[in-house]
Amino acid sequence: MKKLIRPTTDIMCSKQRASLADLLIMPLAFSLIFLGLCSAIACDETCEPYPIFNTAFGAQSLENNTTGISDTAIGYVALGDNTTGSGNTGVGDGALGAITTTGGNTAVGSDCLSMSTGSFNTAVGEKVMFENDALPTVGDYNTGVGGEALSFTSGSYNAAFGYLALAGDFFQIGKNFGSNNTGIGSFALFKNSGSFNTAIGDGALEFNSTGQYNTASGMQAMYGDATNLSTGSNNTVSGYAALFSYTSGSNNTANGYQALNNNTSGGDNTACGKQALLNNTTGGNNIAIGSSAGKNLTGSNNIDIGAYGTAGDANTIRLGKSGLQSTTYIVGINGVTVARGVGVVIDSNNHLGTVTSSARYKENIQPMDKASEAILSLQPVTFRYKKALDPQAIPQFGLVAEQVEKVDPQLVAYDEQGKAYSVRYEAVNAMLLNEFLKEHRKVEEQARKMESLERAVVAEEKENEAMRAMLRQQAAQIQNVSEQLAITPPSTRLVVSRGTRSVPSLDAIPSASKSAITK
């Protein structure tokens, strides 16, 4: 039974709805007919001598029109001062109330464009382009949608969508000539008087005054200084409250939630990531990439990629977060020869650098002397790294840090926990050079002594040779004498007998023998 009742009920209900609709449509139809008659009457009274192209409905609407055509005025005093302006549409109390001779304007809302004399403006909402700066207003080609949007701005080619978007500074009426701006969102470019700005989001560029060429996307992005107003230019911002506190900072790029949030006058900064360069205020030329990258920085000329940075940093590059990254790969280094390069070193704080050797950076310079003798106690070893470090188990040659530490702690590098983890081989090399030079000097001294001895030996050899030559000569002479004696007659020989000797007469000795005997 219920299935049979339901269609009947639906039909009855639909008939009732149809009856109600008829009752509502009939008064509406009569109202429209009445409004048409009234508008025709109003037009006859106010639109002469061109009544056929104008539409006016409301007290004093189009009441001063003379030759303006194609105008539509609906509301109290709508287009009330218009005389010759054409192609205007004003809907709402006071809409386009001050227009006299210009045309192409559209105003929908109470007091829209009520004090404007510009052309080709479009205003939708209460008091949109209300004063449009100060009388006489000159702004053209503006579009304002939202309560009081562009209400105190007299520039041209502006587009404002949202409550008080591009409203202009009430206290700077007569100076708000900013043009070519786009504001989308409540209070976007609220106090603006600059040009070529784009603001998308509630409160974006809210307190920008004379700044130009800024782009802000996000709620309260480039919010600005409510007390002194902001003047920075050429900034590009995306994200909630990014570059929130800026005053005069220019040429900044901030992408991410609260990126460059506290920056005031710092310029030429780039922040990409949530709260990147969060606490920077006046520092410039900083680059931060990554969530919270460079959030501790306050100085200038820093590059932080994935690193928080340190408040006192300046002219510093930091890559990665301590405790997260443990391995680094950089291409374009291996196999590349740098003929005049020097070695790069690192400390336990991940600080990279080179060892400087110039006297300009040194003090208390003293000869190494015996300090290098410590290396004589070092114990060079061969080893292989553990498989976790070197799966290929390549043979290595070097020292063991713990053993070197026992000999001389100054030759060891320590990690974050204060444990010895590497050897300062560059220091060992310097000490080795000193020991080499000491030994070299000893060798040189020994060489000098050997040379002196060699010279003495050579001199002695020469002397010995001269003596040997003399001996040979003497031997020859003796031999000659012996030979002469051998041929001397017996009567001339020296005879020794019975303790006496007889000496032969010289006349019996040959002349050659005489000479030898004489010598």
DOZA-397746 format. One record per atom (N, C-alpha, C): x, y, z. Coordinates in steps of 0.05 Angstrom, whole numbers, plus 5000, padded with zeros to 4 digits. Layout:
N
XYZ
...
This chain:
519
501749765000
500050005000
501750255000
504050245014
505750475016
506850544988
507450334972
508550394946
506450524928
503950474933
501850604917
501250884926
501650944951
501051204962
503151414954
505751324953
507951514948
507651674922
506951554899
506651714875
504451914878
502251854890
500052034894
500952274910
502552224931
503552434948
505452614932
507152494916
509152644901
507652824881
505652724868
504152884849
502753114862
501653064885
500353274900
502253484908
504653404917
506653594925
507553764902
508053634879
508953774855
506853974846
504353914849
502254104842
502254334861
502654274886
502754494906
505054684899
507454564893
509754734886
509254894861
507954784842
507354924817
505455164824
503555114842
501655324849
503155554863
505055484880
506555684895
508355844876
509555704856
511155834837
509556034820
507155954813
505356144798
504756384814
504356344840
503656574857
506056764859
508556654859
510956824862
511556964835
511256824814
511956934787
510157164780
507657144786
505757344778
506357624789
506857644816
507657914826
510258014814
512157824809
514757904798
514358014770
512557884755
512057984728
510858254729
508858294747
507658564749
509758774757
511558684775
513658874784
515358954762
516258764745
517958834722
516559014703
513958964698
512459144681
512359424692
511959434718
511759694732
514459844730
516659684735
519259814733
519859914705
518959764685
519359854658
517960104652
515460124662
513960374658
515260604672
516060544697
517360754713
519960854700
521560654689
524060734676
523460894651
521360824637
520660974614
519861264621
518261274643
517461544653
519861704661
521661564677
524061704686
525761804663
525961634642
527561704619
526261944605
523661944603
522362174590
522962434605
523162404631
523462644647
526462744648
528362554646
531162634651
532962594627
532162464607
534062384586
533762544560
532062744559
531762904535
534363034528
535263084503
533563004480
534162734468
535762554483
536362294473
535262084492
532662064494
531461884513
531661584505
532161524480
531761254471
534261084478
536561194484
538961044489
539761034518
538361184535
539061204563
536861064580
537860954603
536060834622
536560944649
534561054662
534961174689
532661094707
533460994731
531360924750
532361004778
531061194790
531761284816
531861594817
531361694840
531261984843
533862114835
533762314819
535962474810
538062324794
537362084785
539161934768
539062044740
541462094729
541762214703
540162484700
539862624722
538162864721
539463094706
542163094704
543563314690
544463234662
543762994653
544662904627
543563084605
545363144586
544563314563
544863154537
547263094530
547662954504
548862674508
549362594532
550462324537
548462114528
549561904515
547861684505
548861424516
547061224513
547760954521
548560934550
547461094567
547961094596
545660944610
546460804631
544460664648
544960744677
542960864690
543260944717
540860844733
541560674754
539560564771
540360614800
538860784813
539460844841
539461144846
539261214871
539161494878
541661644869
541261864854
543462034844
545461874827
544761644818
546561494800
546861654774
549461704767
550161874744
548762144745
548462234770
546962484774
548162724761
550962744760
552262974748
552962944719
552462704708
553262654680
551762844662
553262964643
552063144623
552463024595
554962974587
555462884560
556862614559
557462494582
558762234582
556962024572
558161834557
556561624545
557761344552
555961154549
556860874553
557460804582
556260954601
556660904629
554360744640
554960564660
552960414673
553360444703
551360564717
551560604745
549160484759
549660284776
547560144791
548160164821
546560314835
546960344863
546760644872
546260674897
546060944908
548661104903
548461324888
550761494884
552761384864
552161164851
554061044832
554661244810
557261274804
558161464783
556961744787
556661824812
555362074818
556862314807
559562304805
561062544797
561862534768
561162324754
561862314725
560362534711
561762684693
560462894678
560762854648
563162824639
563562804610
564962554601
565962394619
567462154611
565561914607
566561704594
564761474589
566161214592
564661004586
565760734587
566060624615
564760744635
565060654663
562660474670
563260284688
561260104699
561460104729
559360174743
559460184772
556960044783
557359824799
555159674810
555659664840
554059824855
554359834884
554060114894
553260144918
552860404931
555460564930
555260814920
557561004919
559860904903
559460704885
561660624868
562360844848
564960904846
565861104828
564361364832
563461414857
561661644862
563061914858
565761924862
567162174859
569262154838
568961984818
570861934797
570062074771
572062164757
571562284730
573162134709
574261904716
575861754697
574161614677
575461464659
574061324638
574661024638
572860874628
573160584625
573960444651
572760524672
573260394698
570860204704
571459984718
569459794726
569559764756
567359814770
567359794799
564859644807
565359434823
563159264833
563459234863
561559334878
561659324907
561259594920
560659584946
560159834960
562560014960
562260264952
564360474953
566860394938
566660224918
568960154902
569760404886
572260474887
573260724875
571660964885
571060954911
569261154923
570261444918
572661504927
573761764922
575861754899
576861514895
578761474873
580861694874
581861744899
583861954906
582362214912
583062424899
581862684905
580662814880
578762984884
577563114860
579563304847
579763324821
578263154803
579862894799
578662674799
580062414795
580662364766
582762234759
583562204732
584061904724
583761724744
584361444738
582661324716
583961184698
582561054676
583260754675
581460604662
581960324657
582560164682
581160224704
581460074729
579159884732
579659664746
577559464753
577659414782
575459464796
575359424825
572859264832
573359034846
571158864854
571458804883
569658904900
569858854929
569559124944
568459114967
567859354983
570259534985
569959784976
571959994978
574559934964
574559744946
576959694930
577559944913
580160004912
581060244896
579660494905
578860514931
577260734939
578661004940
581361004944
582861254945
585161264926
584961114904
587061104884
586161234858
587961394847
587261534822
589061444799
590661234803
592261134781
590560994760
591860884740
590560754718
591460474714
589960314700
590560044693
591059874718
589459924739
589659764763
587359564763
587759334776
585659134780
585759044809
583459084822
583259024850
580758844855
581258614868
579058434874
579158354903
577358464919
577358404948
576758654964
575858614988
575258845006
577659015011
577459275004
579659465008
582159404992
581959234972
584159174955
584959424940
587559494940
588559724927
586959974935
586159994960
584560214969
586060474968
588660464974
590260714975
590260835003
592160995008
592561115035
590761365038
588861355056
587061575061
588561835068
590861805082
592362035090
594162145068
594261995046
595862085023
594062154999
591562225005
589762294983
590962514966
590962474940
592262664922
594962564913
596062354926
598662254919
598661964911
596361834913
596161554906
595761514876
597861544861
597761524833
598761264822
598961064838
600060804829
598360694806
599860574786
598560464763
599560184757
598060044740
598859784730
599259584754
597659614774
597759424797
595459224795
595958994807
593858784809
593758694838
591458724851
591058634878
588658454881
589158204889
587058014892
586957914921
584857974935
584657894963
584158134981
582758085003
582258305022
584758445030
584758705030
587058875038
589558835021
589358694999
591658674981
592358944970
594959024974
595859284965
594159504977
593459475003
591559655016
592459945016
594959995023
595960275025
597660355000
597460204979
599260244957
599060514943
601360614936
601560844918
603660804896
604960564897
606960494877
605660374852
607360284833
606360184808
607559914801
606259774783
607259524772
607559314794
605759304813
605859114834
603558904830
604058654839
602058444838
601858314865
599458324877
599058204903
596658014902
597157764910
594957564910
594857444938
592757494952
592457384979
591557594998
590157505019
589257695040
591657835053
591658095051
593758255064
596458255049
596458145025
598958145009
599658425002
602258495007
603158775001
601358985014
600258915037
598259085049
599259375055
601659395065
602659665072
604959755054
604959665030
606759775010
605860055002
607760235001
606960514993
608060574965
610660634963
611760714937
613260494924
613460264936
614960044924
613859964897
615559884878
614759814851
615759544843
614459424823
615359174811
615558954832
613858954851
613758734871
611558534863
612158284869
610158074865
609857904891
607557904902
607057764928
604657584925
605057324930
602957134929
602756974955
600556994969
600256864994
599057055015
597656945034
596557105055
598657265070
598357525071
600257705084
603057695074
603357595050
606057605037
606757895032
609257965040
610158245039
608158425052
607358355076
605358505091
606258795095
608758835104
609859105106
609659225134
610559465136
610659615161
608259795163
606459735182
603959895185
604460175195
606760215209
607360485220
608660665200
610760575187
612260745169
611760695140
610260485134
609660395107
612260305093
611960145073
614360015061
614760125033
617360125025
618160245000
619860064983
620359824991
622059634976
620959574949
622759514930
621859464902
623259204892
622159104870
623358884855
623558624872
621658584890
621558344906
619558144894
620257894897
618457674888
618057484910
615457444919
614957294943
612557114938
612856864949
610656674948
610556514973
608356524987
608056375012
606956545035
605556415054
604356555076
606456715092
606056975095
607757145111
610657155102
611057085077
613757105066
614557405063
616957475071
617957755071
615957935085
614857825107
612657955122
613358235132
615758265142
616458515157
618058715140
618058685114
619858845097
619059145099
621159315098
620659605098
621859725072
624459705070
625759825047
627459625031
627459375040
628959165026
628059124997
629959104979
629259074951
630758834939
629758744916
631158534900
631258274915
629258214932
629257964947
627357764933
627957514936
626257294927
625757104950
623257064957
622456894980
620256714972
620756454973
618756254966
618456054989
616156045002
615755865024
614556005048
613355835065
612055935089
614056095106
613456345111
615056525128
617956555118
618456505093
621156555082
621756845084
624156915094
625057195098
622957345115
621757215134
619557325149
620257585163
622657595175
623357835191
625158025176
625557985151
627258165136
626058445134
627558645139
626558925137
627859075114
630459125117
631859285097
633859125081
634258865088
636158705073
635258675044
637258675026
636658654998
638258444984
637358364960
638658174943
638957904956
636957824972
636957564985
635157374969
635857114970
634156904958
633656694979
631156644985
630356445005
628256264993
628856004992
626955814981
626555585001
624255575013
623655365032
622355485057
620955315071
619655395096
621555535115
620955775123
622455935142
625455965134
625955955108
628656005099
629356295105
631856345115
632756615122
630756745141
629656585159
627456685177
628256925193
630656935205
631357145224
633157355211
633557345186
635157555173
633557815173
634758035181
633458295181
634658495162
637258535164
638658735147
640758615129
641358355133
643458225116
642658215087
644658235070
644158225041
645758025027
645057965002
646457784984
646757504997
644657415011
644557145022
642956965004
643756705003
642156504989
641656265008
639156195011
638455975029
636355795014
637055545012
635255354997
634755115015
632255065021
631454835037
629854925062
628354745073
626754805097
628554905119
627955145129
629355275151
632255335144
632955325118
635655385110
636355675117
638755705129
639655975136
637856115156
636255975171
634356105189
635756255212
638356185218
639756325239
641456555229
641556595203
643356795192
642357085198
644257255203
643757545206
645657705189
647857585180
649857725164
649357725135
651457775119
651157805090
652957615075
652357585050
654057435031
654457145039
652357015049
652456735057
650856565037
651656315035
650156115020
649655875038
647155825044
646455585061
644555415045
645355165040
643654975026
643154745045
640654735055
639954535075
641254565102
642454795107
643954845132
642655075146
642555065173
641355285189
643055535189
645655505187
647355735189
647855815218
649556015222
650156125248
649856425247
648856545269
648256825270
650556995261
652956925269
655257085263
656557035236
655256865219
656456805193
656457045175
658557065159
658757265138
660657145117
659957175092
661657075070
662256775073
660156625081
660556345088
658656165072
659655935064
658055735050
657655495068
655155405072
654655165087
652754985071
653454725070
651854525056
651154305074
648554245077
647554015092
647254075122
645853895135
645353915164
647053715179
648253805200
649953625216
648253405228
649253155225
647752925236
645952795216
645552915193
643852805172
645452695149
647052865137
648752775115
651352665125
652152435115
654652315124
656552245101
655552285076
657252225053
656752435032
658952525018
658752734998
659852644972
658352694951
659252634924
659052894907
661252974895
661253204878
662653124852
661253154830
662453084804
664153314794
665753254774
667353464762
669953514777
670753344796
673153384811
675153154805
674252914807
675952684803
677152684775
679752664773
681052654747
681652924735
680853134748
681353404738
683953514750
685753584733
688353684742
688253984747
689154074770
689454354776
692454404782
693854484761
696754494762
697854664784
696554884790
697655064811
695955054836
694454844840
692654824863
694054734888
692654744910
693654644936
691554454948
692454304968
690654104980
688554234998
686254114999
684054205015
683954045041
683554175064
683354035089
680754095102
680053935123
677453975137
677853915166
676354065183
676554025212
674053875222
673853835248
671653685259
669053835258
669054095251
666654245248
665754265218
666954085202
666354085173
667254335159
669254475170
670254725159
672354655138
671854725113
673754675092
675754915089
678154855079
680055065074
682654955064
684555125061
687255045053
689255145074
691555025075
693655105094
695255335081
695255565094
696755795084
699555785094
701455865077
704255855084
705656125085
704256335077
705456595076
706056695104
708356845107
709056965133
707057165142
705357265123
703257455130
701257345150
701057085151
699056955168
700256815192
702856855196
704256705217
705556895237
706056785261
707556925281
709256735297
711156845312
712956675329
714256455312
715356525289
716656335271
719356265283
719856005287
722355905298
723255655282
725955605282
726855365268
725755115282
725254905267
724054665278
726054515295
728554515287
730754395303
730054105310
730054045337
729753775345
726753685348
724953885344
722053815347
721153595327
722553585305
721753385284
722753105291
724353075311
725452815318
723252625327
720852735333
718552565342
717752365321
718152435295
717252255274
719052005273
721352015285
723051785286
721951555302
719951625319
718651425336
716051325323
715251435301
712751345288
713151075275
710950935272
711050655262
709350635237
710450675213
708850645189
707850355186
705350335176
704150065173
702750035146
702249795139
700449735116
697849635128
695549695114
692949615125
690849625103
688449535110
686149555093
683849675109
682249845097
679949955111
677749735114
676049765134
673949575138
672049575114
670749345111
669049315087
666849525084
665849615107
663849825106
664850075093
667450125095
668650365083
669750305056
670950075052
672150005027
671549715020
669449655006
668749375000
670849244983
672549394968
674549274951
677049204966
677349294991
679649225008
682249284994
682549534985
685049614971
687249654992
689649544987
691849585006
692549875010
693049955035
693650225042
696250235057
697450475057
700050525071
699750775087
700550775112
700351015128
700950975157
699551125174
700051115203
697451065217
697550995242
695250945259
695051185278
692751325278
692451575292
692951535322
692051325334
692351275363
695251255370
696851115353
699651085358
701151355355
700351505335
701651765331
700951955354
698551935364
697652105387
699452065411
700351815416
702051755438
704851885435
705751905410
708352035404
708152335406
706152445392
705852745391
702852805385
701352885405
698452945400
697953165379
699953335375
699653555355
699553455327
700353205323
700353085296
697752945289
695652965307
693152825303
690853015301
688852955284
686353105282
684252955297
682453105311
680452985329
677653035318
675852845323
673052865314
671453025334
668753035330
666953185347
666853085375
667552835379
667552715406
670352735420
672152865406
674852905418
676652665415
675852475398
677552235393
679252275369
681752165370
683552175348
682352015324
682252145301
681151995278
682852015253
684752205252
686452225229
689152345236
691052315218
693752415223
694152665205
695452855216
696153095201
698653045184
698152905162
700452825145
702053065135
700753295130
702253525121
704253615141
703653585167
705553655188
707753445190
706953185187
708952975186
710953025163
709953105140
711653155117
713653385123
712653595136
714453815143
716653725162
715853565182
717853465201
719753275187
718753105169
720452925154
722453085137
721553305126
723353475111
725653595129
724853675153
726853775171
728953565178
728053325183
729953105189
731653045165
730453055142
731953005118
734153215114
733453465119
735353685116
737653655136
736953575161
739053535181
740953315172
739953095162
741652885153
743152965128
741853125112
743153225088
745653395095
745253565115
747553735123
749753555134
749053345149
751153165158
752653035135
751152945115
752352815092
754253015078
753253265075
754853465062
757553515077
757353525104
759753565120
761753325117
760653085117
762352855112
763552865084
761952955065
763052975038
765353165036
765053395051
767253585051
769753465064
769353325085
771653195098
772952985080
771352825066
772352625048
773852765025
772752985016
774153124994
776853225003
776953335028
779453435039
781453205042
780452975051
782252745054
783252655026
781452655007
782252574981
784352754969
784053014975
786153204965
788853144978
788753085005
791253015019
792452765008
790752565003
791852314992
793052364965
791752524948
792852574922
795552714924
795652914943
798253054946
800452864955
799652694974
801652504984
802452304963
800552234947
801152044925
803052174905
802652434900
804452574883
807352584895
807352634921
809952644935
811352374934
809752174939
810851894938
811851824910
810351924891
811151864863
813852004857
814152244867
816652384862
818952244876
818352144901
820451994915
821051734901
819051604891
819551354876
821151404851
820551634839
822051704815
825051754822
825451894844
828251944853
829651684860
828151504873
829351244880
830051084856
828251094836
828850954812
831351074798
831551334800
833851464788
836451384802
836151384829
838551304845
839251014840
837250854838
837750564832
839150534806
838250694787
839550684760
842450764762
842850974777
845651074779
847450864794
846150744815
847750534829
848350304811
846350234795
846750024776
848950094756
848950334748
851050424730
853750404742
853950494768
856450474782
857450184785
855450024791
856049734794
857149624768
855949694747
856849594721
859649694715
860149954722
862850064717
864949924734
864149864759
865949724776
866649444766
864549334753
864949054744
867049044722
867349254707
869249254685
871849384692
872149484716
874649614724
876849404729
879449454719
881549254722
882149204752
883148974758
883748904786
885649094799
887549194784
889549364795
888349624806
886049694795
884749954803
882649914824
882149674832
880049624851
880849694880
878949744895
879449804923
879949544938
882149544951
882949294965
883149354994
881849185009
881949215038
883148955049
885248985062
886548745074
887848815100
887548635118
888848655144
888448925157
886049025155
885349275169
886249515155
887349485132
888149715117
886849705090
886649925077
885449925051
887250105033
887150025009
888650184989
886650304970
886950554965
885150704947
886550744921
885350654900
886550684874
886850974866
888551014849
888951284839
886651354821
885751614821
883551704805
884151674775
886551674770
887351664741
886551384730
886451184749
885850914739
882850874736
881151064747
878151034745
877151174721
875251044707
874151184683
872751444690
872551614670
871351874675
868451864685
866851684674
864051654683
863951574712
865651404719
865651314747
866551524766
868451684755
869351914771
867052104779
865452154759
863152334764
861252214785
860551964782
858751834801
859851834829
862551774831
863751774857
863752044869
864252234854
864252514864
861552584876
859452514862
856752574873
856252424898
